[in-house]
Amino acid sequence: MKAIVSEQVGGPDTLVLRELPTPQPGAGEIRLRVRACGVNYPDALMLEDKYQFRPTRPFAPGGEVAGEVDAVGEGVSEFKPGDRVIALVGHGGMAEYVVAKTNKCIAMPDAMPFDEAAAFIFTYGTSWHALKQRASLKAGDTLLVLGAAGGVGLAAVELGAAVGARVIAGVSSAEKLALAKAHGAADGVVYPQGPFDKDGTKALAELFKGVCGKQGANVIYDAVGGDYAEASLRAIAWEGRFLVVGFPAGIPKIPLNLALLKGCQIVGVFWGSFTDRDVAENQINNNELIAFYNAGKIRPHVSATFPLADAGTAIRALSERRALGKLVVTID
């Protein structure tokens, strides 16, 4: 089978197209004929050995796939050959075939195309776990989303709107703000490019306060990090929840006196670990997300697709924060 693989530590330009043996499913596993693979930040981090998990080289990036069941392992009764499935595989998805554990698989809705399916569970799963389990977001809350036009950010915008929150989009361009508003944001702010000095951080905080209102944001979803984190935290409501999601702008340094003064919580979001630690609750989340999709309340925004040979280009575009919504690699 063909696969795009990492053979050495480096950026997306180090990826090479190779012919690899087709994997065989073991007990409790299925093999998928991959039709599409979502592109996510862990893909870029794994190539540079900067992610929490470091696969043994050579490996194919791609942790989120959609395809058709091609073969099943011993003891598998949930799926059969021909079923259309979304799967989380950690890595290995940018290939013609991949093996997945059945407890990491979801049946695709009949009307869902493969590119949307491959752009679905990673972003919506992360954001729903963040907003539901970690932030207890409810109707009437004000939700500030940083990086609101990216994959997880746009998912957070849609899900926040779906539960009746007032969603405020924080983005870096007018184009991105228009996209976030089209997906449910009630208002937003276009923030300048960092890093910021002390005065710049305070000025950005005033921008956030102005758009969030006098009471501040009940929940802040930070998928950006860097100096944006402290500035947004200054706009949080009393007893608000600040969600730590990602750091494309760098790992922030937050003065903890702000947490004391605001009586707020700074809450980590590690969805990947949650899916392993609480399989039953994660399955409930997945069912709720499929119901949202079938009801037309959420839909992945796939802004571009790339052939397998150009997977490195897709990963670079994402890591440089040039993507709107999701990027997907398609496999013929």
N, C-alpha and C positions, 0 to 999 in steps of 0.2 A: 504494500500500500504506500501511497505518497503521504509525506508529512513534512511540515516545516519545523526544523529542529534547532535547538541551541546546543552547540558543541563546545562553546567556550564562554567565559564570563564576558559580558559586554552589552551594548545597546541593541536595538532592533536590527541594526545593519549587520549584525553577526549571524543572523538566522540564515539557514540554508535549506533548500528543498532536497529531501532524501527519499530513497525507497527503503521502507522498513518492513519487518515481518508483521503480518496481520495478527493482532492479539487474540487470545482465546479466552472466553469467559469461564470463570471458576464457579464454585458453588455460591449461590446467591447473587450472581452477576448476570448481566446481559451485555451483548455486543451490539453497538449501534453503527449503522451506516450513516455517517455524519453528513448532514445537509447544510448546516450553518453553525457557526461558532461565534459567540459574543466576545467582544474585546473589552477587557477590564484592567484596572490599574495593577492588580497583582501580576498580570502577564508581564508588564514592563519590569516590575520589581524583581520577579523571579529570574529574569535574564541577567540581572546585575547582582544576584545573590543578596538582595536586600529585603526579601519577604520573610515572613515568620517560618515558612517551610521552604526547604531547598531540595528540589528533586535531583536525583542522580542523573548526570549527563551521559549520553545525549537524551534530551527530552523535548517534546513538543509543548509549547505553551497552549493556553486555552482551557479554561475551567468550566465553561458553560456552553452546552451544545444542544442542538435539536436534530433529530433524525429518526430513522426507522429501525426497529429491532430486527437484527440480522440473525442472531443466534442467542440461545439462552443456556445458562449453566445449570448444574444440578440443583434440584429443589426449588426452581423458580416457577411460580404459578401465577404471579401478578401480571406478567407480560408474556406475549407470544410474538413470533416473527410477523412482521408487517405492522405492528403497533407503532403509532407516532408518539414520540417521547421527548420530554425535556429532561436533561440530566446534568448534575453537577459532578465533575470528575476531578477537580483540583488542577490538573494539567493533562495534556495529551489530546485536547480537543481539536487542535488545528491539524487534523489528519483525516484520511478517508474513513477510518474505523477507530472506535475507541470502546473500551470496556468500562461499564459503570455498575456500581452496587445498586440493587433495586431500591434500597431505602433512600437513595439520592435521586430517584427518578419520579417524574410526574407525567401523567397522561396529558397529551396536548388536547385542548378544545378542538372540535372538528373544524371550526372556521378560522383557526389561528394559522397563519402562514409560517414557514420555517424561519424566516429572518426575524420576525417578531418573537417567535418562541425562543430563539437563541439570545434575544435581548431582554428576556423577561425576568427570570427568577433571581438572578444575582442582584440586580438593582432594586427591584420591588421587594425581594426578600429582605435585603439589608434595611431598606427604608421602613418597611412595615414592622420589622422587629424593633427598630429604633423608636418609631413613633408609638407603637402599641405597648411592648413590654418595658422599654427603657424610659419612655417619657409620659406614658399614660395620657396621650393627647386626646382631647375631647372637643366636641362641638362648642364653638364660641371662643376657644383659645386663639391667641395670636401666635403663629408659627413663622419664625424667620429662618429661611433656608439660604445658606451660603453656597455658592456654586450651583445655583438653581437651574442652570441650563445643561449641566452635565448629566451623566447616566443616573447616578443615585440621587442627585439633587432634583432632577425633573420628576423622578419617581416620587420623591418626598412631597413635591408640590402637588402632584395629582392625588396622592393618598391623603394629604392634609385637607385638600378641598373635598374629597370624597366623604370625610367624616364630619365636615362642617366647620373646620377651623378657618380663621382668616389668615391666608397665606401671604407672606411678604417675601419677594424674591430678591436675593442679593446676587448680582451678576457683574461682569466686566465690560459689557457693551450693550448698546440699545437693541441690537439684533437679538441678543440673548434674553433681554427683558421681554421683548415681544413674544418670544417663544414660550417663556415661563407664563406669561399672562394668557396665552392661548391654551395653556394646559391647566389653568385654574388659579393662578396667582391673582390676588385682588389688587396688589400694589407692589412696588419694588424700588430698588435703588441701584444705580450704576456706580460701582465704587472704582476709585483710581487704582492703578497698579502699584503694588508695594515693592520693596519693603518700606516701612514708614518710621520716621523718627518719633519722638515723644509727642510733638505738636501734631504731626500727621495722624498718629493713632487717636488722639483726642478729637481731631476734626472728623475722622471717619466715624468715631463713636457718635458724634452729633448727627451725622447723616442717618445712622441706624435709628437713633432715638427719634428723629423727626418723622421717619416713615412708620415706625412701630407704634408711636403714640405715647401719651403721658404715662400709661401703666407699664409699658415695655412689652417685650415678647415673653409669653409663658414658656415657649419652647424654642430653643435655637438649635438648628441642625447644621453643624459645621463640617462640611465636606471639603474645606479648603485649607484651614490651619494657618500657619505663619502669623503675621501681625494682624490679620483679620480676626483672629480668635479673641484677643483681648478687647479690641474695639467693639465687637459685637456683644461680648459679655457685659460691657458697660451699659448695654441697652436691654438687659434682661429684666423681667418682672420680679417682684418679690416672690420668693419660693419657686422661681423658674427652674427649668431643667435644660442644661447645656449639653448637647450630645456631641461627643468626640467621635467623628466618623472617618476622617482621612486628612492627609497632610501634603497635597501636591504643592502648596506654597511653603512647606517646611514645618517641622515640629514646633509648635508655639511655646513660649514661656509666659505663663499667666500668673500675675500677682494674686496669691490666694486670699489676700485681704478683700478682694472683690467678692469672692464667694461668701465670706462672712458678712459683708455689708449688705449683700442682696439676699442673704438667707437662702441661697440657691444650691442646686446640686450640679456637679460636673460628672457626667455619666459616660462611661466607655461603651462603645458599640462594637462588639466582635461577633458578627453574625455567623461567620464560619464555625466558630467554636460552639455557638448556640445550637446550630443544626446537629452537632454531634452529641451535645450534652442533654438536649431535650428534644428527642426525635418526635415524640407525640405532639408537643406544643408547636413544633415547626410544621408538622403536617397540617395542623389546624390553620396556621398562618397561610400555608400554600393553598388550602381549599378556599380560604377567604379571598386570596388574591385572584384565583381563577373565577370566583363569583363576581368580583369587581370587574374583571375583564369581560366576562359574558354579559354583564349589565351595561357595558359601554362606559364605565367610570374611569378606567385606566387603559392606556394603549401605548406600547413602546414607540418612541420616536426614533426610527432608524434613519439617520441622516445620510449614511453612505454604506455601501457594501464593497468588499474587495475580494478578488480571487485568492486562492490559497497561496500562490506564489508571491503575492503582494502583502502577506500578513504583517511583515515587518513595517511596511508603510503605515498600516492601520494602527499598530501599536505605538509608533512614533507620534502620529497625529493625536492620539489620546494622551500620551505622556506629556506632550507640549500644550495640552489644554486647548486644542483647536477643534475639538469635536463638539457638536451640538447633539444632545441626547446620546444615542448609542451608535457604535460602529460594529459592523458584522462582517466576518469572513465567510464566504460561501464556498462550498466544496461540490463540484460537479460529480 
